[in-house]
């Protein structure tokens, strides 16, 4: 009985890892897309203000607080979209995962949750561990298990490279 559970677990692991990668990729992609399409409109037809990292960085309390430049907004939007596409498509997955790790590290360092009390503009109450740190650890799992070798365009690129190499021989 334990052996059948073990076999089932081994078969589900790749699917669970790809699901995790896809969901994290979607979250990155949609965040970037949403920031790119702003300004958006309210239900009553008034335009919303465009998104900017300036407000987040000015309200931050970490070592990078207040560090905002005009190019930061476009860099954040572009990074989110590229990381999201990489993870969802399984294309250059290890690079996408490392980029996500760097991005999440910067976001976490800018606003380390150190108060442990409700903060305006944030979800829930966090003390040291927040959703960014949890997502960071999930991306680390994706790096360790090299999910680009399980499924995605990386697999197709590797197969094409192998077949090209064999045809040369």
C-alpha positions as CSV (number, residue, x, y, z in Angstrom):
1,X,0.0,0.0,0.0
2,X,2.8,2.4,0.8
3,X,4.5,1.6,-2.5
4,X,1.3,2.6,-4.5
5,X,1.1,5.9,-2.6
6,X,4.7,6.5,-3.3
7,X,4.3,5.8,-7.0
8,X,1.2,8.2,-7.1
9,X,3.2,10.9,-5.3
10,X,6.1,10.6,-7.8
11,X,3.7,10.9,-10.7
12,X,2.0,13.9,-9.2
13,X,5.1,15.9,-8.3
14,X,5.9,17.1,-11.9
15,X,2.3,18.2,-12.4
16,X,2.3,20.0,-9.1
17,X,5.6,21.8,-9.9
18,X,4.3,22.8,-13.4
19,X,1.1,24.0,-11.8
20,X,3.0,26.1,-9.3
21,X,5.2,27.5,-12.0
22,X,2.2,28.4,-14.2
23,X,0.3,30.1,-11.3
24,X,3.4,32.2,-10.3
25,X,3.9,33.0,-13.9
26,X,0.3,34.1,-14.3
27,X,0.6,36.3,-11.2
28,X,3.7,38.0,-12.5
29,X,2.3,38.4,-16.1
30,X,-1.0,39.9,-14.9
31,X,0.6,42.3,-12.5
32,X,2.8,43.6,-15.3
33,X,0.0,43.7,-17.8
34,X,-2.2,45.6,-15.4
35,X,0.5,48.1,-14.7
36,X,1.1,48.6,-18.5
37,X,-2.6,49.2,-19.4
38,X,-3.1,51.9,-16.7
39,X,-4.5,54.4,-16.8
40,X,-7.7,52.5,-16.6
41,X,-11.2,53.8,-16.1
42,X,-13.6,53.7,-13.1
43,X,-17.1,52.3,-13.5
44,X,-18.5,55.9,-13.8
45,X,-16.1,56.8,-16.7
46,X,-13.4,58.7,-14.8
47,X,-9.7,57.9,-15.6
48,X,-7.7,56.3,-12.9
49,X,-4.2,57.7,-12.2
50,X,-1.4,55.8,-13.9
51,X,0.6,53.3,-11.9
52,X,3.9,54.3,-10.5
53,X,6.5,52.7,-8.2
54,X,7.1,56.1,-6.7
55,X,4.3,55.8,-4.2
56,X,5.4,52.3,-3.1
57,X,9.0,53.3,-2.8
58,X,8.2,56.5,-0.9
59,X,6.1,54.6,1.6
60,X,8.6,51.8,2.0
61,X,10.7,51.4,5.1
62,X,13.6,49.1,4.0
63,X,17.1,50.0,2.9
64,X,16.0,50.8,-0.7
65,X,13.2,53.1,0.4
66,X,12.8,56.3,-1.5
67,X,15.0,54.9,-4.4
68,X,12.8,55.9,-7.4
69,X,13.9,57.0,-10.8
70,X,11.7,57.7,-13.8
71,X,12.9,54.4,-15.5
72,X,11.9,52.3,-12.5
73,X,8.2,52.1,-13.6
74,X,8.9,50.8,-17.1
75,X,11.6,48.4,-15.7
76,X,9.1,47.0,-13.2
77,X,6.4,46.6,-15.8
78,X,8.7,45.0,-18.3
79,X,10.3,42.6,-15.8
80,X,6.9,41.4,-14.5
81,X,5.7,40.6,-18.0
82,X,8.9,38.9,-19.1
83,X,9.2,36.8,-15.9
84,X,5.5,35.9,-16.2
85,X,5.8,34.8,-19.8
86,X,9.0,32.8,-19.1
87,X,7.4,30.9,-16.2
88,X,4.1,30.3,-18.0
89,X,5.6,29.2,-21.2
90,X,8.5,27.3,-19.7
91,X,10.8,29.3,-21.9
92,X,14.3,30.1,-20.4
93,X,12.7,28.9,-17.2
94,X,15.9,28.9,-15.0
95,X,16.6,32.5,-16.1
96,X,13.0,33.5,-15.5
97,X,13.1,31.9,-12.0
98,X,16.3,33.7,-11.1
99,X,14.8,37.0,-12.3
100,X,11.7,36.3,-10.2
101,X,13.9,35.6,-7.2
102,X,15.8,38.9,-7.7
103,X,12.6,40.8,-8.2
104,X,10.9,39.4,-5.2
105,X,14.1,39.9,-3.1
106,X,14.1,43.6,-4.0
107,X,10.4,44.0,-3.3
108,X,10.8,42.3,0.0
109,X,13.8,44.3,1.0
110,X,12.1,47.6,0.1
111,X,9.2,46.9,2.5
112,X,10.2,44.3,5.2
113,X,7.1,43.6,7.3
114,X,8.5,44.5,10.7
115,X,5.6,46.0,12.6
116,X,3.3,43.0,12.9
117,X,0.2,45.3,12.9
118,X,-2.3,46.1,10.1
119,X,-0.8,48.5,7.6
120,X,-2.9,50.6,5.2
121,X,-2.7,49.5,1.6
122,X,-1.6,45.9,2.5
123,X,-3.3,42.6,2.7
124,X,-3.6,41.0,6.1
125,X,-1.1,41.4,9.0
126,X,2.5,40.2,8.5
127,X,5.6,40.1,10.7
128,X,8.8,39.3,8.8
129,X,7.0,36.7,6.6
130,X,4.6,38.0,3.9
131,X,3.3,36.8,0.5
132,X,6.4,38.0,-1.2
133,X,8.7,35.9,0.9
134,X,6.4,32.9,0.5
135,X,6.4,33.4,-3.3
136,X,10.2,33.8,-3.1
137,X,10.5,30.3,-1.4
138,X,8.1,28.8,-4.0
139,X,10.3,30.2,-6.8
140,X,13.3,28.7,-5.1
141,X,11.6,25.3,-5.2
142,X,11.1,25.8,-9.0
143,X,14.8,26.5,-9.4
144,X,15.8,23.5,-7.4
145,X,13.5,21.1,-9.4
146,X,14.5,22.6,-12.8
147,X,10.9,22.7,-14.0
148,X,12.0,23.8,-17.5
149,X,13.2,20.2,-17.9
150,X,9.8,18.8,-17.1
151,X,7.5,20.7,-19.4
152,X,7.4,23.8,-21.5
153,X,9.1,25.3,-24.5
154,X,12.5,24.6,-22.9
155,X,11.8,20.9,-23.4
156,X,11.0,21.5,-27.1
157,X,14.1,23.6,-27.6
158,X,16.3,20.9,-26.0
159,X,14.7,18.2,-28.2
160,X,15.3,20.3,-31.3
161,X,18.9,21.0,-30.3
162,X,19.5,17.2,-29.7
163,X,18.0,16.3,-33.1
164,X,20.0,19.0,-34.8
165,X,23.2,17.7,-33.2
166,X,22.4,14.1,-34.2
167,X,21.8,15.2,-37.8
168,X,25.2,16.8,-37.9
169,X,26.8,13.6,-36.7
